[in-house]
Amino acid sequence: MKYISTRGQTAAKPFSEVLLMGLAPDGGLMLPESYPQIDEVTLHRWRSLSYPDLAFEIMSRFIDDIPADDLKDIIRRTYTAETFGSADITPVRTLGDGIKIQALSNGPTLAFKDMAMQFLGNAFEYVLKRENRELNIVGATSGDTGSAAEYALRGKRGIHVFMLSPEGKMSPFQRAQMYSLQDENIHNIAVEGMFDDCQDIVKALQNDAAFKAQYHIGTVNSINWGRIVAQVVYYFAGYFRATATNEQKVSFCVPSGNFGNVCAGHIARMMGLPIHRLIVATNENDVLDEFFKTGRYRPRSAADTFVTSSPSMDISKASNFERFVFDLMQRDGGKVQALWAQVEGGQGFDLAGELPRIHEGFGFVSGKSSHADRLNTIRRVFAEDGEWIDPHTADAVKVAHEVREAGETVVCLETALAAKFADTIAEAAGEAVEVPRPAALAGLEDLPQRVTVLPNDAEAVKQLIREALG
Ligand SMILES: *Cc1c(COP(=O)(O)O)cnc(C)c1O
């Protein structure tokens, strides 16, 4: 299995190389040169597998340059009941209104990003050791991604993490989650500035080629192929949990931002998993909803991106969306390159003529949710089911309700736990409420914290990295 770029100008590469890559040299994203096809007999056999065994079956069809026993070992160490709260890893439950919820958020940071990041941490460590390489991750976070990366990479050999966050701008829970890590390879840096300032510093470091090469600087962002492939697994797991036989079809409703999560669903469907529809749910930042309704893709500027109460979906450009468009364009890299030249030129593009293929062929539909919708949904689910759902998941439940057809089984992906968003839950409830939190996180805010405060200055961050790496 070799990987190619969505822009068609990069030589095919093996998995281990793609794992450590960001963008392809031609500016595109890496994808397998074809999707493995799963026949009915295989699908039947997979139904009874445990999550780690299923993960091995699926991932080994994409990864052929890590020996099977080693890959099995990486996967076994990743998907444990200890890390994800139950042997099921991603249990499926049914709400009173018949909508199913697949829990992807019982990992260490209570968000679905752990599903992929935990695998990435172990896979990075393995490949770096084999190739006698080091990697120093520099990132900026306003909360979720940074903590998932830190929990995935803590204590890993050959890896350091330098995570920039805006001083005083995260919730006490988010701060405690990151800053309480005592591992020597985790470096929390609170920058005297905003999230955008943190991102600018990361860009400045990335653009300093000499520094980047000398200190082996890399990133773990949502375009990483290793994350997507790990996410394909839970669509299969969710399908098996939500059905009794492989004759049934299931639709997945996915709270979306950068299109990484639902991109994995698209790949599962292309492999032959009986997915009826892929329902893309957005919040007020609705670039994707607009595309799936009209065929127009019009990314916005950061200034036109709303700050919402489902903050992990506050994006204006969906960084993984190009992977789907590559398939939509029948894998013509030249066409994708031309479309993204229009995106970079600020016009975006219009594929209205492709809407029938997008809807009927690829099964995509969409919907959006507002702050008021989110609060209403959180309240309604609590009234009917006695449980608080997180704001991102609520966006999906709202949209699922709206688009559900008679007899359709819809699985909403739960991308975070309500415990992370106590303020929004209180707003929905009209009063402060106790939102249950996993026992392991009791008293998190009282643990000692480890963080270095630095001025909003790239040079100060470089100096800290130089000193830390000796
Ligand atoms: C990252 C995230 C999303 C969006 O996922 P994408 O892969 O970017 O589409 C949704 N909900 C939560 C809680 C997240 O952390």
Ligand as a Chemical Component Dictionary entry (heavy atoms), coordinates in Angstrom:
data_LIG
# 
_chem_comp.id                   LIG 
_chem_comp.type                 NON-POLYMER 
_chem_comp.pdbx_formal_charge   0 
_chem_comp.three_letter_code    LIG 
# 
loop_
_chem_comp_atom.comp_id 
_chem_comp_atom.atom_id 
_chem_comp_atom.alt_atom_id 
_chem_comp_atom.type_symbol 
_chem_comp_atom.charge 
_chem_comp_atom.model_Cartn_x 
_chem_comp_atom.model_Cartn_y 
_chem_comp_atom.model_Cartn_z 
_chem_comp_atom.pdbx_ordinal 
LIG C1 C1 C 0 -12.122 18.352 16.965 1  
LIG C2 C2 C 0 -13.518 18.248 17.430 2  
LIG C3 C3 C 0 -14.622 18.239 16.538 3  
LIG C4 C4 C 0 -14.450 18.424 15.037 4  
LIG O1 O1 O 0 -13.831 17.327 14.412 5  
LIG P1 P1 P 0 -13.193 17.468 12.969 6  
LIG O2 O2 O 0 -12.439 16.220 12.733 7  
LIG O3 O3 O 0 -12.297 18.675 13.024 8  
LIG O4 O4 O 0 -14.311 17.660 11.993 9  
LIG C5 C5 C 0 -15.887 18.088 17.057 10 
LIG N1 N1 N 0 -16.097 17.984 18.391 11 
LIG C6 C6 C 0 -15.073 17.992 19.276 12 
LIG C7 C7 C 0 -15.389 17.894 20.719 13 
LIG C8 C8 C 0 -13.762 18.115 18.840 14 
LIG O5 O5 O 0 -12.750 18.133 19.739 15 
# 
loop_
_chem_comp_bond.comp_id 
_chem_comp_bond.atom_id_1 
_chem_comp_bond.atom_id_2 
_chem_comp_bond.value_order 
_chem_comp_bond.pdbx_ordinal 
LIG C1 C2 SING 1  
LIG C2 C3 SING 2  
LIG C2 C8 DOUB 3  
LIG C3 C4 SING 4  
LIG C3 C5 DOUB 5  
LIG C4 O1 SING 6  
LIG O1 P1 SING 7  
LIG P1 O2 DOUB 8  
LIG P1 O3 SING 9  
LIG P1 O4 SING 10 
LIG C5 N1 SING 11 
LIG N1 C6 DOUB 12 
LIG C6 C7 SING 13 
LIG C6 C8 SING 14 
LIG C8 O5 SING 15 
# 
